[in-house]
Amino acid sequence: MRRLRYELPQLDALHHEDFEFAVRDLMRRDGCDDAVQVGGAGDNGADVTATDPLGRRWVIQCKHRQDGALGSAVGTPDLHVLNGTGRQLHGGDVVVLVTNGRFTAGCEPLAKSQKLHLVDRGTLGEWAAGSRPLWELLQQLPPSPGRRSALS
């Protein structure tokens, strides 16, 4: 599993459910032994859940675009759903929307204001290539639950 790598064309070619399993497998590769694919009808905005080595609970919504960057952009309605369920229903410390495509212009400011994390095609490509775990590619992650932040 540690050697698992994907190239973007491989991810583009997947069925949306297989894309969720690929995201799960990438989390497992990076040390989240409990990563599970939970997506499907009634998933309440979560496709993958995992706990990272620092004890943070990850809730990930996956939006696969068959045409990759040329497909329709992921918009703010998807972020609103995730924001309403990621922490409250799923207990997420880190709430993420992952796409092999792109986001509309309104997504970044909304994500930032709600402490959501966006993984676009570029970040996904870097993560899937296997150089670093996702938590090293994202900014402003919460501290591990066992540690108090300097601000708290």
MARSE-261029 format. One record per atom (N, C-alpha, C, O, CB): residue in three letters; y negated, z, x negated. Coordinates in steps of 0.02 Angstrom, whole numbers, plus 50000, padded with zeros to 5 digits. Each point is the difference from the previous one (the first is absolute). Glycine has a CB too. Example, Ala and Ser with C-alpha at 12.3 -4.5 7.8 and 13.67 -1.06 7.14 Angstrom:
2
ALA502845039049340ALA499415000050045ALA499405000049955ALA500015003349948ALA500585002950147SER498884990249923SER499415000349958SER499455003750039SER499455000849975SER500874988449966
//
This chain:
152
MET500605000049959MET499405000050041MET499375000049957MET499504997150019MET501135008950071ARG499394997249852ARG499405000549957ARG499764993249976ARG499424999249983ARG500975012049980ARG500054983950037ARG499814993349977ARG499794995450057ARG499854994149988ARG500945007449918LEU499185001050154LEU499824996050058LEU499314996949990LEU499515003549985LEU501205003850089ARG499254986349936ARG499384996349994ARG499984994650054ARG500524997150017ARG499415005149858TYR499494996550151TYR499904994450047TYR499414995949976TYR499525002749973TYR500975003950124GLU499544987049914GLU499424995649992GLU499744998750070GLU500375000250049GLU500074994449843LEU498915003950113LEU499704999050065LEU500354994650042LEU500095001050060LEU498835002649890PRO501284990750020PRO500354995050042PRO500655002750030PRO500194998050055PRO499314993149873GLN500835013450037GLN500615003150028GLN499825004350061GLN500344999850051GLN500195000349834LEU498935003750109LEU499795004350055LEU499764995850059LEU500125001850058LEU499575007149860ASP499964985750068ASP499764995650053ASP500584997150041ASP499944999250061ASP499064997949869ALA501555001550037ALA500574996750032ALA500415004750044ALA500444997850037ALA499594994549867LEU499855014250092LEU500395004950038LEU499825000050074LEU499454998250019LEU500635008749878HIS500404995250144HIS499875001650070HIS499605006549999HIS500055003949953HIS501034990350090HIS498515007050008HIS499575005949999HIS500395006549993HIS499775004649967HIS499424989250104GLU501405006749958GLU500405006149993GLU500265000749928GLU500025005549973GLU500314993750149ASP499874995249848ASP500225000349930ASP499435001849953ASP500115003249948ASP500774988250078PHE498515006849992PHE499415002049962PHE499935007650001PHE499845003149949PHE499594985950078GLU500705014050031GLU499985007450005GLU500535003149954GLU499865004949965GLU499724994350154PHE501024998049880PHE500525002649956PHE499814999149927PHE500165004249958PHE500704993250130ALA498804997149895ALA499794998949931ALA499495005349980ALA500035002649944ALA500174985050068VAL499335014050032VAL499515005349986VAL500365006749991VAL499845003849954VAL499274990050112ARG501375007649977ARG500405006149992ARG500335000249932ARG499995005149965ARG500224995250158ASP500104994149858ASP500354999749936ASP499535000849940ASP500205002949949ASP500654989850105LEU498545004849952LEU499515000949946LEU499815007449994LEU499915002549945LEU499654985850074MET500375015150037MET499855007249998MET500595003749968MET499895004649960MET499384994450144ARG501334999249914ARG500595003249969ARG500024998649925ARG500145004549961ARG500494994450147ARG499224995049873ARG500004998249929ARG499535004649961ARG500155001949944ARG500104986250086ASP499195013750001ASP499495003949966ASP500105007550006ASP499565003949981ASP499674986850039GLY501345011550007GLY500165007150000GLY499985003550067GLY500075006150002GLY499504993749887CYS500344996550165CYS500005003050067CYS500704999550029CYS500164995450037CYS498615001649981ASP501655007849963ASP500714999750018ASP500125000250075ASP500524997750024ASP499725007749869ASP499284997350145ASP500105000750072ASP499684994350040ASP499965000450062ASP500085011949922ALA499734982449983ALA499674994550035ALA500464996950051ALA500574998349986ALA498734999549912VAL500445001450164VAL500384996950053VAL499584994950038VAL499395000850006VAL501305009650004GLN499644984550015GLN499694995150043GLN500085002750071GLN500555001150023GLN499704989049899VAL499185010950112VAL500015002950067VAL499694995350051VAL499945001850059VAL500015009549890GLY499854982850030GLY499664995350044GLY500454997250054GLY500615000449997GLY498664996749909GLY500405000150144GLY500354997250057GLY499635001750063GLY499465002949997GLY501654997849943ALA499184997750117ALA499685001650064ALA499895007550004ALA500455003949987ALA500094986150068GLY498855011949964GLY499845007050007GLY499915003749935GLY500085006149998GLY500544993650106ASP499214996849842ASP499935003249935ASP499355004049992ASP499905003449951ASP500794987550002ASN498875008550096ASN499365003649999ASN499624998949935ASN499725004749972ASN500785003850103GLY499484985349902GLY499584998349943GLY500295001449931GLY499644999349951GLY499455002850123ALA501544999949921ALA500305001249935ALA500614995549990ALA500424999550045ALA499175012549956ASP500454984849942ASP500584995949984ASP500425003149945ASP500614999249998ASP498764990750037VAL500305013849919VAL500355003249945VAL499695007049991VAL499395000850003VAL500864988049940THR500185016150047THR499765006749981THR500365002049936THR500574998149988THR499205005150133ALA499885000749838ALA500285002049936ALA499615006149974ALA499445001350021ALA500914986849953THR499965015449980THR499675005549965THR499994998349925THR500534998649971THR499855010050117ASP499034991449882ASP499954998249929ASP500195005949956ASP500095005650025ASP499004986150002PRO500985007249908PRO500215005449955PRO499535006049998PRO500205005449978PRO500334985949954LEU498855008050092LEU499545005650003LEU500035003750067LEU499645004950010LEU499624989049911GLY501185003850124GLY500085003350064GLY499564997550056GLY499985003050054GLY500355006649881ARG499304985050053ARG499574997250052ARG500414995750047ARG500424996149978ARG498585004149944ARG500895000650143ARG500344996150052ARG499624993550011ARG499415000050016ARG501035010550039TRP499914983949936TRP499714993350010TRP500214997250067TRP500595000350018TRP499414997849858VAL499534999250160VAL500134996350062VAL499724993049989VAL499404999249989VAL500565011550085ILE500484984349931ILE499804993249984ILE500134995450060ILE500554999850027ILE499705002249852GLN499244994450140GLN500064994750050GLN500014993449962GLN499584998949957GLN499815007950134CYS501084989049925CYS500084993549967CYS499784994450046CYS500194999950059CYS500765004649872LYS498654990950044LYS499804994050038LYS500174993949958LYS499654998349952LYS499415008050107HIS501494990549959HIS500244994249963HIS499704993750030HIS499974999150061HIS501105006949911ARG498714989749984ARG499744993450020ARG500444994749969ARG500054999549938ARG498765004950071GLN501514991650033GLN500454994949976GLN499654995149953GLN500304997449953GLN500365003750152ASP498704997749908ASP499614995449958ASP499605003649947ASP499544997149971ASP500404995250125GLY500225014149890GLY499665003749948GLY499255000250011GLY499775001650055GLY501134995249866ALA498725001650027ALA499275000350003ALA499714994950049ALA499435000750023ALA500565003249860LEU500404990950133LEU499764994950047LEU500125002050073LEU499734996850045LEU500504994649868GLY500165013850098GLY500135002450067GLY499415003750029GLY499495001049966GLY501724999850006SER498855001350090SER499455003650032SER499875006649964SER500475003449979SER499814991250132ALA499095007149884ALA499805006349966ALA500185006050044ALA499984999650061ALA499084994449879VAL501125011450027VAL500135006350035VAL499325003050017VAL499555000349958VAL501565001749981GLY498815000150124GLY499345002450022GLY499985007550015GLY500495003549992GLY499334985450053THR499595013349975THR499885007150013THR500435002950056THR500145006049998THR498714992149961PRO501364998050093PRO500435003250051PRO500645003149970PRO500225005350022PRO499344986450060ASP500735005049868ASP500595002849967ASP499835006549964ASP500405004749999ASP500074983849988LEU498945011849983LEU499795006249966LEU499875005650050LEU500145005849986LEU499364987349923HIS500235005250149HIS499875005150052HIS500665003250022HIS500035006150008HIS498954987650030VAL501545002249972VAL500655002750020VAL500275004649945VAL500215005650013VAL500034984150056LEU499745007949869LEU500265003949944LEU499605006549992LEU500295005349987LEU500084984149957ASN498985010250063ASN499585006049993ASN500165005150054ASN499955006149988ASN499154986949961GLY501085004750110GLY500145004550055GLY500695003249996GLY500135005050034GLY499124988250034THR501205004149891THR500685002649999THR500235002349931THR500435004449995THR499814988050099GLY499495004849853GLY500255001349933GLY500035007349980GLY500505002349972GLY499064986849999ARG499925014650043ARG499985007149983ARG500265004350058ARG500415004549991ARG498624993449932GLN500735000550137GLN500155004250058GLN500744999750020GLN500315005350008GLN498524992950031LEU501444995949969LEU500704999450023LEU500505000249943LEU500555002750007LEU499034990750088HIS500235003749848HIS500484999249945HIS499905004849942HIS500405000149953HIS499664988050079GLY499415015949970GLY499895005149949GLY499834997249932GLY500165003149949GLY500615003950112GLY498904987249937GLY499844996849936GLY499445003449962GLY499495002050028GLY500884987650022ASP499745011149885ASP499465002049954ASP499644993749975ASP499395000049990ASP501255010449975VAL499754984350025VAL499744993549978VAL500204994950053VAL500594999050012VAL499485004149862VAL499434993850157VAL500134995350054VAL499774993149977VAL499424999049981VAL500435010050108VAL500624986249913VAL499904993549967VAL500174994250046VAL500495000450038VAL499765005049852LEU499364989450107LEU500184993750032LEU500114994949945LEU499564998649959LEU499775004150146VAL501274994449893VAL500204995149949VAL500084993250032VAL500314999350053VAL500275009649881THR499134986050035THR500104993150023THR500104995449940THR499755001249945THR499555001150157ASN501074992449910ASN500074994749950ASN499454994850011ASN500004994749969ASN501255007250023GLY498304999750053GLY499454995550015GLY499335002949979GLY499905002049943GLY500764993550153ARG498885004749953ARG499325002349986ARG499755004050059ARG500305000150054ARG499484989949872PHE499655013450064PHE499705004150051PHE499334996950022PHE499684996549960PHE500895013849994THR499234990950108THR499344997950022THR499475004349965THR500165005349973THR500304990950140ALA498925001549889ALA499465003549965ALA499895007150026ALA499795004349962ALA499674984750019GLY500695012350082GLY499885006650028GLY500515005249979GLY499905006050011GLY499584988450083CYS501075003549877CYS500535004849984CYS499825004849943CYS500135005950005CYS500684985550033GLU498885006049910GLU499865004349942GLU499545005950018GLU500165005749983GLU500004984449944PRO499275008650107PRO499575005750016PRO500345005050048PRO499925006149993PRO499084986549990LEU501385004850065LEU500355004550046LEU500525004149963LEU500055006150010LEU499774985750084ALA500585005049863ALA500515003649962ALA499685005449957ALA500255005649997ALA500464984150001LYS498745008749969LYS499675004849957LYS499755006050040LYS500085005749980LYS499594985049941SER500035007950137SER499725005550040SER500545004550029SER499875005850014SER499164986850014GLN501575004749981GLN500555003950031GLN500525002249949GLN500525002850018GLN499294990850086LYS500055005349832LYS500475001849946LYS500684996750009LYS500535003149990LYS498875007949998LEU500584982650030LEU500604995850004LEU500004995749937LEU499484998949969LEU500535001050159HIS500574997649854HIS500064995949940HIS500264993150018HIS500474999250039HIS499745011049891LEU499464984750041LEU500194993150013LEU500344997149938LEU499775000849944LEU499274997850136VAL501524998149931VAL500364996549947VAL500014992750020VAL500394997950042VAL500335012349927ASP498844985949998ASP499964992950015ASP500494996149956ASP500385002949961ASP498414998450074ARG501184992249971ARG500464995749963ARG499985001249924ARG500525000249968ARG499344991450123GLY499545009149882GLY499945001049928GLY500315006649977GLY500375000149951GLY498594993250052THR500895012050032THR500295006649982THR500755000050012THR500385002749960THR498545002950069LEU501304991350025LEU500724999550014LEU500354996349944LEU500545002049977LEU499234998150146GLY499934994449854GLY500304996149946GLY500085004149937GLY500514999649966GLY499004990250083GLU499985014149934GLU500035004249940GLU500535005450008GLU500395001349954GLU498394996550025TRP501245005450080TRP500495005250013TRP500714997249999TRP500445002949967TRP498715003350101ALA500964988349967ALA500674997150005ALA500264997549933ALA500604999749989ALA499144997250129ALA499795001249837ALA500214997649934ALA500295005649958ALA500344998749950ALA498774992650056GLY500765014950014GLY500345005649969GLY499655003549943GLY500305004149966GLY500684990350068SER498395004049955SER499665003149943SER499845007350012SER500055004149954SER499474984850019ARG500275012950088ARG499805006950015ARG500175001750072ARG500034995550043ARG499055003849871PRO501035007150100PRO500115001950071PRO499364999350040PRO499454999849972PRO501455008349992LEU499174991450100LEU499434998850044LEU499465005349993LEU499414998450002LEU501364996050077TRP499425011949911TRP499505005449995TRP499574999349938TRP499465003149997TRP501305004450066GLU499454988749888GLU499574998849942GLU499524994250011GLU499534999149963GLU501385005349964LEU499224991650125LEU499584994250015LEU499465001550051LEU499524996250006LEU501464996649967LEU499105012650064LEU499525001750052LEU499525005449976LEU500175004049956LEU500674993050131GLN498565003049941GLN499505004949980GLN499925005350053GLN500154999050058GLN499264992349876GLN500345014550045GLN499825005550043GLN500585002450044GLN499935000950060GLN498914994749941LEU501735005549967LEU500575002850035LEU499915007650005LEU499685003049957LEU501084987750002PRO499505012350094PRO499955007250005PRO500425003349945PRO500474997049975PRO499335002250150PRO500035007149857PRO500425003449950PRO500685001750031PRO500094999550061PRO498885005449884SER501494996950014SER500665001950026SER499925006150044SER499555004149988SER501044991349909PRO499835005450154PRO499935005750045PRO500045006849966PRO499735004950026PRO500764987950061GLY499845007649857GLY500085006349965GLY499395001949958GLY499955005749978GLY501264992050020ARG498334997649992ARG499415001349958ARG499385000250043ARG499934996250047ARG500624998349854ARG499005009950083ARG499365000250035ARG499514995549963ARG499974999949939ARG500245011950102SER499434984549997SER499484995649972SER499435004349972SER499885005550025SER500434985250055ALA499355006749871ALA499425003549972ALA499455000750053ALA499555004249994ALA500744991549891LEU499745000050166LEU499485000150052LEU500185004750058LEU499585001350043LEU500134987049925SER500915014250034SER500195004050058SER499915007449988SER500145004150044SER500674987249987
//
